[in-house]
Amino acid sequence: MKHYTHVYLANKAVEFLWDSVDNLSYRSGSLARSSVRRRVKGGAADLQRILRSHMDRIEEASWAPDDILYDMKTFHIYKLMMANEFTDYRDFVAEEFKVGGKTYYKVNGGGGLPYKVDHLARLLADMVKLRAYNDIFTMEHICYLFFLLSHYIADANVPMHTDVRDDKPSRKKPQNGNYYSTKWHGKIEKLWEKGSTPIALRENIIPSERKGCNSVDTNMTPFLKFYLKPNVKDIHTTYVKPNQLIKYMQTVCAHSKDRSVILFPVSNPDNFSEAKLEGMSHDIFADAIGSIISVWLAIWDHAFADD
Ligand SMILES: [Zn+2]
């Protein structure tokens, strides 16, 4: 995803943080017990208030991984393949896991996005504990890292970030199957950027004087709008225990991979249509917002619990 898309999603995650806890479900999909939702909602109220006093940091922090850290090839991706995509996939498997009875294979050298999220989440929980102990970190440090973390979680929701078929074919990757053209990756992210920027400008999420910002709605814009009352039901939040964060992020990546297979069919992956993308973009953005909130809540919950 591009700059303002990340800024937009992090802002929406703060906006929906408290209200979306009403939808909190377990990883199984069933609604969390009301006592759990009540407890998590109390923490969400505090976290939302604290993040809100550091919103000016979002623009830099949510973009820092692409702009300053440059760890795109290792931690912004988790490249998956399915058994029916390449006849030689077995020779290139680094990890495998199941979601909903389906087996997903992570390709060798295909990044470690879920591990980065887990690492940053643990670091954040430790920082919160250390702050309470000796005041060594400021809330500004902590909020900055919350926003920075949102970048990786948003990227996990991008279908191309979770599909090996988005890569350039090479001898290090499976060969007996079809890749899709790498041009789609940039094109799709641009459609989202141009579609979300006018909303971000109108809602003062980004300053209006920015040069090169698109202020005119595109065909994509209506799918990327999120207003609290009508859209809170679209934001699925999940109750994730800290030791389940890697599994949770693998599940997020697996859903993205499923979407990639719809966008770029296995038999003819270059058969891409903008209409199909528009149809799923609202869900992709809703899931990005929901998964950012879910990880934030897991950290906040954990920071006040003993391991
Ligand atoms: Zn990125």
Residues whose N, C-alpha, C, O or C-beta is under 5 A from the ligand:
A	BS01	ZN	M1 D66 H76 D155
